[in-house]
Amino acid sequence: MLWKLSLTGIKSRLRDYIVLFSGLVMASAIFYMFQSMAANEAFLKSNSILSVIVVVFYIGSFLLALITLVYILYANSFLMAMRQKDYAMFMMLGARSSKIGQMIFIETFAVGIIATAVGSAIGVGLTTLVNYLLTNRLGITVSHFSPFNQKALLITGVFFTFLFLIASLSNARRIAKKPILSLLRANQTPVHAKRKWALLFLEAVGGLLCLAVGYYLMANIKVFQLPGFAAAVLVIVLGTYFVFHAVLIFVIQLLKHSDRFALKKLNNFTLAQLDFRIQDYTRMLSMVSILFALALGALTVGLGFRNEIPKWAAMSSAYDLVLNNAQEVDQKKVAALRPTYDVSYQQKEDAQTVYYVKEQFDEHPLKSRLFTGTSNAKAVQYRGSDLLSSTEAQMSLKRMELPEQQKKTQKFVSAAEFVTLPGATANLEVVQVKDFMKQRGPLKALAESNTKNNPSLAEDPSGDFKQKAVAYDIYNGMFSGFEFMGFFLGIAFLAMLASCLMFKILSGANSDEIRYAMLAKIGTRKALLSGSLRKEIGVLFLVPGILGMVHVLFGLKMFSILMMNPYDRIWLPFLIFLVLYFIYYLLTIWIYQSIVLRKKVQ
């Protein structure tokens, strides 16, 4: 009987459970994907370039687990609030509170377990997709990879079962302890608070100070490190709550006292609706703002790492290709690149010295990168005279030599003297192309051919970074994990924040139906009712979105230690995220109108 009542309860609130279900499915699917990529030991051992991504997916799993815990507890509280009246009716008909608790436990646990199962199945598909994207972007062939991973499936199942067990017990205990009258009137009783304007002013100032301190700590994360990050999160959460609680109330009251705004159309009614629930909305809007910042931040940083790969590769070498003993290279392949710069420096060597022609460097100065910071480098050029006197210039040239040549002394002689030196002439060829990204494949092939022609390069630990195409693959292997983690975390957090917003907004839909019906009966046009709805819900979407974007703009400063410019092309992730956010807004409007503005009201 309990199972039947539980299933009936789920069916009666199917639309609300679908919102919760979609968020849970997304969370469990991405959690499984992160665990599968990190726990696949045979795959990682056989593909060493991907092993650096392991820690990235474990970090992603931890962040997702933490946010999912908060989301499940918060979303379930909304569902319980919407079903309180049903449970009170059962109690009035004689059901014992212990049985009601069991029914709530069954509902919550059943939805959670089904969502986890569906999410894990979707996670297998996501894992396949991410593996394809990773390996495709890395340009390598992987082996021993299986999207289905028993260890990851077990971890996902145990973790989410534990979460839903906590949520189920919490829901059952909370409902069973409430008096019947409180359950019946819970959604009809607004929270009235005595508003002391002096206290609200202090809250606003305190909130702004908390945000300023949090932003300062994030901007100086290199100084304050992990304790600073923890403190920043704490004060930003507090600041967000205080700002919402104080500033929203102040703005609403200010608009209500402005006759030019309040008396226009249904603005006064819309403001009254917001004022009616603002005390209860404050906590929800604060949480949504933080989730918004996490989602947008994850997406922005993820795509930002993608933009960083070519920049870090460009810092590794001033040239797109360096060829040692270039006289042995098929020059037709080099010519096929259509280089914009192609210079060869002649070499001769004996047991102690490598000789170069000084005039060749005067005619074509040696290009190099001079590092001015952890992630900054400026382009410099060295002529023959610089190479004679500057140790820094000589080291730049040594980095392009073969390992055995680097142990010898460099000497720069005239062209006439060079001809008289004994030994065979070798060529050190440097090449630049018009578009490195478009010609990365041929450049990489020539770089690999250069290593085969000069076997000592394979044993040189720093040899990979003299070839830009090889350095690109190394940085791609390091950053691609962050890129995909950011993208999928952003989607997961977006689903959660949208679910929280939709739950909170829809939880008041049934009581709003009466108010909109009264307005319709006294002759209010449907267009005005719809406009009031859009404004009210628009405020609840817009306000946390604005503060969330401010959090992201300041929070990106933290990533300056990993990225050259974390704000590069920031418009793209912002645009993608805002479009998805707007779609959720339209969906909420559609669902809300279908409840509040029923046909008989219209």
C-alpha angles and dihedrals in degrees: 000000000000091000090051092050091046093051090046089052092051090048092050090054096034095134092053092045090051089057090051091042094054092052092048093047091052092048095048093044094054092041089055091047093053092047093047094052092046098042099048096103099173090051093050095045092052093047106044095176089065095049091085088066094063095085090048093058092045089053089049091050091051094049092046092048092051095049092041091056091055092043095052094049092045097044093046090053088058092051091048090050090053093048098043092100091054092052091048090053090053089051092050089053090056105269113149118240090238090059091047088052090052091050092051090048091052093048095049096041095045093051090047096049093046090048090050092050093048091043092051090052090050088045090061088057092045090050090054090049095048092047089053092048094046096048092041091053092043091049095222137118115242130202139197092032121146122176089209110073119175094201092052091046091051093048091048093047095047094045097049093041088055091049094049091045089057092045093047094050091045093051094046093048094047096050095042091056096052121096116245093245092054090051093049095050101031096108093040097055114083120206107250116196130184103242114215107192094205090056091047090052091052090048091052093049091044091049093051091048091050090051092047091051091047093050091048092052091050093048090053098040091136089064101040097031120178098348088050092051092050091048091047092054091049097049093042091054090049092044092050091053094047093046092050094044096048106029097044093052091047094049093047092050091046092052092046090057092049106091093192090062105026097050094049113105110309097332093118091054091048092050090048090052091053093043090050092061104022094107090056094040095056096079092044094048091049091053092045090050091054091046089048090053092048093048096045091040093052092050093045095048092044093054089039091061088054089058091048097060097076090043094054090044090052090053091057095068139005089220131060091221136017119194121193116202086011091177086079094053123098099251091198088071090051091048089050088066089064091221121209089207126026120165132162124203115203120231137192125176145185132185095293108018143052112207126209134182108251095205091059090063091047089054095041111021118215111255121218144159119249111202114223098174144351093294105012131089133167127210115250135178128213123203126198093272091052091052090052094055110019121082089193091056092048091050090053089056092044090057088065096048128092116269093252091050093051089067092059132079119260120229127184116206138171121271091250092052091045091059091056094053116105122241137056121301118243128189128228103200124194123192138190126188134201097245117020095187094054093047097038093113097056090040091054091048091053091046090053090047089052090055091051091050090049108038093184089071090067090063095047109100092203095041095096092064095059088067111067094203092055092044088052091057091049093051090042089056090051098045104033092076090056090047095055094038090054093049096050095040088052092053092046094049090046091055090049097048092045090050091051091050093046092047093050094045095044092047088073096042097097094053091045090055090071093051094048090046090055091050090049091051092055090054106268110159120245091237091059092048091050091047092052090050093050092049094048094048091038090060091051090052098038102048098056089039093058094047090044090056090050089053090052095047091054095036093057087072087076091066094058087095090062103029133050093219116005089183095058111129090350090158092073100062090038090054094046092048096045091051091053090045091051090052089056089050092053091047091052091049090051094049093043094050091049088058103036101034101045120175093262089054093046 
